[in-house]
Amino acid sequence: AAYADGTLWGLRNTGRNGGLAGFDIDAPAAWDLTTGSSAVVVAVIDTGVRYTHRDLAANLWRNPGEIPGNGRDDDGNGYVDDVHGINAITGSGNPRDDHGHGTHVAGTIGAVANGGGAHVGVAWNVRLMALKFLDAQGSGYDSDAIECIDYAIAKGARILSNSWGGDGFSAATRDAIDRARRADVLFVAAAGNDGRNTDLQPTYPAGYALPNVVSVGAVER
């Protein structure tokens, strides 16, 4: 519904609300070639994911080494029942979203098509790994972000989504992203919401000078 009525203008811009018609990522043409693959795991490093959401549940990554709900750490990685990912803040296997941002990001990446809800993601058939390091207020520590990065690498994620950032350089975070590079993992990061030249005023993690970092900015309205 949101795609059809033009609300998801990044996928298909119909000129709604003063937008420029056609100024989008040409999603229909891309979908003629591929709608993603269930073999590709994207780790959403954020505020968590509402993994019961009807537009997301079918595309959630499931940890093959964990038996759901048995209260045990079946795969021996230090997290109990980490079926869909982890909460690095509490050290638990429950990355439930208590903020909303991570769920929104997950939907943009991989909401299922015709799933009964309003939305569709860029890649309908991806697998979404939920990794929470940002709290209910949207704040978090680099150390918890690093924990999420290393978990994602260990569990075979191919792409890491990082829609967060700040001005502080962290050598430890840079090293974690470099570990992802050595594992052939792509690190996608937000360029920030300030409209500034990030070559002159970097925001991190998008500003780390590593070849696996893709810094994403917005265009149009």
URPE-V976593 format. One line per field, one symbol per residue. ss: DSSP state (a for helix, b for strand, c for the rest). psi: psi as a letter, one per 30 degrees, with the letter a starting at -180 (. if undefined). burial: + if it has 9 or more other ideal C-beta (glycine too) atoms within 8 Angstrom, else -. A space follows every 50 residues. Layout:
ss->???
psi->???
burial->???
//
This chain:
ss->cccccccccccccccaaaccccccccaaaaaaacccccccbbbbbbcccc ccccccaaabccccccccccccccccccccccccbbbccccbcccccccc aaaaaaaaaaccccccccccccccccbbbbbbcbcccccbcaaaaaaaaa aaaaccccbbbbcccbccccaaaaaaaaaaaacccbbbbbcccccccccc cccbccccccccbbbbccccc
psi->eeeeggeiffejjggkhgljkfiagheeeeffekgakffkkkkjjbgakj ffkffeefgkkkjfgkjkgggliegggfkkhiefaljfefglgjhkjgef eeeeeeeeehklkhgfaflklejfglkjkjjkfkafggllkeeeeeeeee eeeeggkfkkkiillafkkjeeeeeeeeeeefghkkjklkflgfgljfee ikkkfffkikfgkjkkllla.
burial->-++--+-++-+++--+--+----+--+--++----+---+++++++++++ +-+-+++-+++-+--+------+---+-+-++-++++++--++-+++-+- +++-++++++++--+---+++++++++++++++++--+-+-+-+++++++ +++-+-++++++-++------+++-++++++---++++++++-----+-- -+++++++-+-++-++-----
//
